């Protein structure tokens, strides 16, 4: 699974907005990644266990459970804590970013997303 072997990286995309979810998954697939969409944050941790992703892209503002809570949950789980998390959020306050990074997110991208920045961040994490 070394670099340049052409092995698709598996990316779990947790996003309740249908358009963003489709955009992120299409973009990832266009760059030869295997994207697995999750619309409901309540399913995210179970799906992460099943799918064993190389990266989790996590929307922070979701109904039922916030991305922030999910990052804490993922990072508290021995089996999942090593998976890098890229947080995506519409609120880009300084303290938001610090709080999300403190929860364990390896990267933080604010909406509206620049597609180049999005893929650059994905590339840096996988």
C-alpha positions as CSV (number, residue, x, y, z in Angstrom):
1,X,0.0,0.0,0.0
2,X,2.9,2.3,-0.6
3,X,2.7,5.7,-2.4
4,X,2.1,5.6,-6.1
5,X,0.8,2.0,-6.2
6,X,-2.5,3.2,-7.5
7,X,-4.4,1.8,-4.6
8,X,-7.6,3.8,-4.1
9,X,-7.8,5.5,-0.7
10,X,-11.0,4.9,1.1
11,X,-12.7,8.1,2.3
12,X,-15.8,8.2,4.5
13,X,-17.7,11.4,3.8
14,X,-20.1,12.4,6.7
15,X,-22.3,15.2,5.4
16,X,-26.1,15.8,5.8
17,X,-26.3,18.2,2.8
18,X,-27.1,16.2,-0.3
19,X,-25.4,18.6,-2.7
20,X,-22.2,18.8,-0.7
21,X,-22.2,15.1,-0.2
22,X,-22.5,14.4,-3.9
23,X,-19.9,17.1,-4.7
24,X,-17.3,15.7,-2.3
25,X,-17.9,12.1,-3.4
26,X,-17.7,13.0,-7.1
27,X,-14.6,15.0,-6.5
28,X,-12.9,12.2,-4.5
29,X,-13.9,9.6,-7.1
30,X,-12.6,11.8,-9.9
31,X,-9.2,11.6,-8.1
32,X,-9.4,7.8,-7.9
33,X,-10.5,7.6,-4.2
34,X,-13.2,5.3,-3.1
35,X,-15.8,7.5,-1.4
36,X,-18.4,6.2,1.0
37,X,-21.2,8.7,1.7
38,X,-22.9,8.9,5.2
39,X,-25.9,11.2,5.4
40,X,-26.7,10.7,9.1
41,X,-24.0,11.4,11.7
42,X,-25.6,8.8,14.0
43,X,-24.3,6.2,11.6
44,X,-20.8,7.6,11.1
45,X,-19.0,5.6,13.8
46,X,-20.5,2.3,12.8
47,X,-19.8,2.9,9.2
48,X,-16.2,3.9,10.0
49,X,-15.8,0.5,11.7
50,X,-17.3,-1.4,8.6
51,X,-15.6,0.6,5.9
52,X,-12.2,1.1,7.6
53,X,-11.5,4.4,5.7
54,X,-8.1,6.0,5.2
55,X,-9.7,9.3,5.9
56,X,-12.9,10.7,7.3
57,X,-14.3,13.9,6.0
58,X,-16.6,15.3,8.7
59,X,-19.2,18.1,8.4
60,X,-19.4,19.9,11.7
61,X,-23.0,21.2,11.5
62,X,-25.3,18.3,11.3
63,X,-28.7,17.4,12.9
64,X,-28.8,14.8,15.7
65,X,-25.1,14.7,16.4
66,X,-22.5,17.3,15.7
67,X,-19.2,16.6,13.8
68,X,-17.4,17.9,16.9
69,X,-19.1,15.2,19.1
70,X,-18.3,12.5,16.4
71,X,-14.6,13.5,16.3
72,X,-14.4,13.1,20.1
73,X,-16.1,9.7,19.8
74,X,-13.8,8.5,16.9
75,X,-10.7,9.7,18.8
76,X,-11.8,7.9,22.0
77,X,-12.0,4.6,20.1
78,X,-8.8,2.6,19.9
79,X,-9.8,1.0,16.6
80,X,-10.6,4.3,14.9
81,X,-8.4,7.0,16.5
82,X,-5.6,6.6,14.0
83,X,-7.8,7.5,11.0
84,X,-7.2,11.2,10.1
85,X,-10.3,13.5,10.2
86,X,-10.8,16.4,8.0
87,X,-13.4,18.8,9.4
88,X,-15.5,20.8,7.1
89,X,-17.5,23.7,8.5
90,X,-19.4,26.8,7.4
91,X,-18.5,28.6,10.7
92,X,-14.8,29.5,10.5
93,X,-14.3,31.4,13.7
94,X,-10.8,31.1,15.2
95,X,-12.1,29.5,18.4
96,X,-14.2,27.0,16.3
97,X,-11.1,25.8,14.5
98,X,-9.1,25.5,17.8
99,X,-11.9,23.6,19.4
100,X,-12.2,21.2,16.5
101,X,-8.5,20.7,16.3
102,X,-8.4,20.1,20.0
103,X,-11.0,17.4,19.6
104,X,-8.6,15.6,17.3
105,X,-9.3,16.7,13.8
106,X,-6.1,16.7,11.7
107,X,-7.3,19.3,9.2
108,X,-10.0,22.0,9.0
109,X,-11.5,23.4,5.9
110,X,-14.2,26.1,5.9
111,X,-17.1,26.4,3.5
112,X,-17.6,27.7,0.8
113,X,-14.9,25.2,-0.2
114,X,-12.3,25.8,-2.8
115,X,-12.1,22.5,-4.6
116,X,-8.4,22.8,-5.1
117,X,-7.9,23.4,-1.4
118,X,-10.2,20.5,-0.6
119,X,-8.2,18.0,-2.7
120,X,-4.9,19.5,-1.5
121,X,-6.0,18.8,2.1
122,X,-7.2,15.3,1.3
123,X,-3.9,14.6,-0.5
124,X,-1.9,15.8,2.6
125,X,-3.8,13.4,4.8
126,X,-3.8,10.3,2.7
